[in-house]
């Protein structure tokens, strides 16, 4: 529920792709390659996968490790024709990531928006048509799908997007152009904490995305919902958008911001987004100067003439969070360096109690908050 300031001048589009209009379906290629049986030869100096580095030959090995968990998503939509009112079928394509052996899949909301039918195609060409949307994230461009009665699928390992760093090497995997399944591109993390406004391919629908990971690994149309992967083969982001005016500029949603809902889904089959109930300004050096703040990062809980910073009866209100508080950490994890306040809260479940580090009237205090459910 945190608001961020900032404008993006580049035209950014959501990275899904329309395949066929007035057709009965789509045809796409399954690209195959010889998988290596050699062990992963990455250089890893610690337990955090984000400190791993690619070495010669290891990109192919990481792809071998992850590709079975990456799926193509083909949707069928129906709309009325402008002439005569007859039903017109269309298809679109995107990508998804298997996150449980029994068939839960992460993708973008815009990939499955308006779909009357969803087909999931595995890396080996196996197709599943009994697929449903089980949850969507109300604050993120994220949807959770479920393949009915699936078992034994290859689930991706999720990493920690809170510890990523600019310059870190990554790869992106996705259904490029809706035709080239599990295409692989490589690059680095170009920036974190990006806020942007993205449109669909027609320019008729816009969405504001915040706390995005920027990468120069090519993200093409059809890659929406695919994984951004570190050198340890861990998913650290969900590829979502790409610039239509600048080269080598793609954006992914941090994986940690999704983990709270995912944990609920795998435990009980339903999920709510964890909810704090504040509006805030993401603190940057420029914002710190504008508001005369004593810190250069964090979330400034700030009311304006248009809204109150503390939502009535929210978890934040019940815990005593006040206007002009500065929240600098969640359970000791720094807001800003590791993600926005909203993203850090997204790692938890409704009912979890977190400790917020707060600067109030120049003093640092600790405030315990029991998180609520956004749907409430």
N, C-alpha and C positions, 0 to 999 in steps of 0.2 A: 504494500500500500504506500510505499515510498515514492515520492515524485522526484524526478531528476530534471535538472536544468541542462540546456545545451541544444544546439542545432546542428544538423548535418546537411551540408550543401550538396553532397553527391546523391544522384538518383539511385535508389536502392530498390531491388525487386526481390520478392519472395521466390525461392529457387525451386519451384515445382514447374511442371510443363504440361500444356495441353497437347494431346496426341492426335485425336481424331474427332472431327465434327460430323454429325449425321452419319455415323458409321456404326458398325456392329461390335467393334472391339479394336484391339490394337495388336500389332505384331512387334515383338522385340527380340533382340538377340541375347542369348546366354553365352557370355565369353568364358572360355575355359582355359586353364593353364595347368602345367604340371606342378603339383605341390611338393614342397621339399620335406624330407623326413629328418633333416638335420635340426638340432636344437637351436633355440633362439640365441643369437650371438650378439646381444646388446651389452653395452657397457653400463652397468648400474652400480652406483656408489652408495646406495641406501635403499631403504624400504619404500620410499615414495617413488612411484613410477615416473613422476615428472622430472626426476634427476637422471633418468636413463637417457642415453644418447644413441643415435643411430651410428652404426659402423658399417663398413663395406658389406653389402649383401643383406643387411638386416631389414631394410624396407620390405623386401620380398618375404622375409620370414614373418614380419609383423602382419603383412597382408594374409599370409597363410593362416596365421593365428586368429585373425578377426573375421575373415571373409565369410565363413560359414554362418556368422551371426548377423550379416547384413542382407536385407531382403529388398526386393523391388515391390512397390505398392502400386497397383493399377486400379483406378476407380472408374466407375460408370456413372454418369449423370444424365438426367433427362430434363428437357425444357421444352416449352411450346414454341413452335416455329412462328416467325413473324407473319408468314403467309399461311393462312388456312388453319392455324391453331393446332396442327398435328404435332405429336411428340417427336422430338429430335434427340437422338442419343449422342453423347459425347464421352470421350475418355481422357483421363489425365494420368500422369505418372509421377511418382516420387520414390522416396527411399525410407526404410525403417531399420530399427535395430532390435534384435531379439534380446530380451532382458531376463527371461526365465525359461526353463526347459519345458514348461507346460504352455508356452505360447503367448506370453505377454510381449508386446512390441511397442517401442517408442517411435513416434514420428511427429511431424508438425500438424497442427490443427488445419492449416490451410491446404495440406495435402489431401485431406479426406472431407473437406467442407463441401456440402451439397451432394455427397456421394449416395447413390441408391444401391450400389454394390461395391464391395472392396475385395480385391484378389491380392493375396500375398504370394510372391514367388521366391523360393529359396535360391541360394547360389547354385545348387545342382539342378535347377529347373523344376523342382517339385512345386506345384501350385496348390494353394488352399483357397477355397472360395467361401467357406463358412467362417467369416471374420466379422466381428462386431466392434464398434467403438464403445469402450466401457467407461472411460472418463476423459474429460478435457481439463486442462489447467486454466482457471479463470484469469490468471495474471500473466500467462506465458503462451507463446504459440506452440503448445505441446498437446498431443493427444496420445492416449493409451489404447491400443488395440488388443484383442484377444482372439487367437485361433481356437475355435471350439474343439475340445477333446484332444488337443495336441499333447505330445509327450516326447521326451528324448531329444528336444531341439538343442542346438548349440547356443548358449547364452553368452553374450559379451561380458567382459569384466569391466566394471565401471571404476574410473579413476577419481581423483580429487581435483576439481577445478579451482579450489581455493588456493592451491600451491603452485599454479602455473606461473610462468614468467615470460616476459617479452623476449623474443629471440629464440625461445624453445622450439625445437623441431617437431613437426606434426605431419600427419597424413590425413587426407580426406578420402572417404570411400562413398560412392553413390551411383545411382542409376542415371548416368549422364544423358541428357536430352531425352530421357525416357526410352532409350534404345540400347545404350551401352552399359549393361548391368555390371555393378561392382567395378566401375572405373576408379583408378587410384591416382591421386595427385599428391605432391609433397610440397612443404614450405615451412614457414615458421609462424609463431604467434606474433602478429604485428602490433597488437595493442589489446588492452582489456578495459572493461567498464564503459564500452561505447554505447551511446544512445543514438538511435536513428529512426527515421520514418520510412517504412517500406511499403511498396505498392504491389499489387498482383501484376501479372504480365499484361493486362489490358489497361492498367492505370486507373481502374474504376474503384478499387478498394484499397484503403490505406490502413496501416497498423503501426503503432509506436512500439519499438522494441528497446529494452534497456538492459544495461549490464552485459552487453554482448562481447564475445571474444572475436577480435579481428584477426584474420589470417590471410597470407598471400598464397596459400595452397588453393589452386583453382577450384571454385565451387560453381558448377554449371547448372543450367536448368535441369530439373530432375533429381538433383542432389538433395533437395529438401528432405529433412528427416534422417539423413545419413550421419554417420559418426565422424567426429574429429578425434583422432587417435594419437596418443603419445608413443614414445619409442618403446615403452613396455607393453604395448598392445592394449592399453586401457582407454576406454571412451572418456574423453574430458569435455565434449561438447556435442550438440546436435546442430548440424549445418542447416541454416535457415534462409539466408539471403545473400545476394551478391550485388555489387554496384553495376549499373548499366552504363555508367559514364567514365569510370576509372578502372584501370587494369589492376589485376592481382589484389582485389579487395573483396573478401568474403566475410561472413559473420555467422557465428554459432552461439547457441544458448548454452551457458555453463551447466554441466551435468549435475553439479552438487545442488543446484536450485530445484531439481526435479526429484531428488532422492526421498523426500518426505512422503510425497504422494505415492511413489513407487513402492516404498516399504509397506504402506497400508494395503495397496492392491495385492501384493504377494501374500500378505497375512490374512486378509479377509475378503478380498474381491471387490472392494469399493474404496474410495479415497476422497478426502477433502484437503484443500490447500490450507496449511497452517497460517494463522492470521494474528497480527499484532495490533493493528488498528491505529496507525499514525500516518500523517502526511509529512514528508520531510524533503529537504534540499540535500542532494549529494554534495558533500563538502570537497571542493577543489581549492588550490591556492587562490584562484580568482574569487571563488565564493567566500572563502575565509576573509579576504580583504574587503569584499563588499559588505559583509555582515559584521565585520570586526570581531572575528572568532579567534579563540586562542589556539586552535588546532587546524591543520591543513587537510585532514581527512576525517571521515565519519559521516553521520547523518544529522542534520540540524532540523529539529522538530519545530516548525515555524508556521504559525497561523497567518493568514492574510485576510483581507476584507471579504474575500469570496468563500473562505472555508475555515473551519477550526482544525488545527493540527491534530487534535486528539478526538477520535471518533467516540461518540457517546456510548457508554456501556461496553466498550471494547476491552480486550485484555489489557491494553496499555493504560486505559483510564482506570480500570480496577486496581492496577499495580501502582498507580500514582505517578505515571509519566506526565510531565508538565510541558506547557508551551515554552519554547526556547531551550529545552534540554538538548544536549549534544550526545548522541549515542555513538560511542567509539568502538565497541566490541560486543560480540554475542558469544557467550561462553568462552571468553578469552581470545576469540578470533577477531582480528581487526576489521572493522568496516572500511571499505575502500580498497585496501591492499588485497584482501581475499575475496571481495565481492561486495555488492550493494547490500544494504540492510534487508531488502526484500529477498534477495537471493540467499543470504545466510539463514533467514527465517525459513525459507523453502526447504532446507535440509531436515527440518523437524516435522513432527506430526502434531495435530491438534491434541491437547492434553499434556504435551511435554512442557516442563518448566525450564526456562532458560534464564541465565543471569546476564543482564545487560550492564555494561560499564557506561556510566553516564556522567557527563560534566554538567553540573548545575551550580550557577552562581560562582563559578571559578573553582569549585570543589569536585573531586572525583568520588562518586558513590556507586554502589552496586544495587541494582534493582532486580528482583526475581519476578518473572512474568510467566503465568501459565497460559500458553497459546490457545486460541480458539480456532474454530473452523470457519473458513471464508464463507461457506454457504449459509452460516448463521447470521 
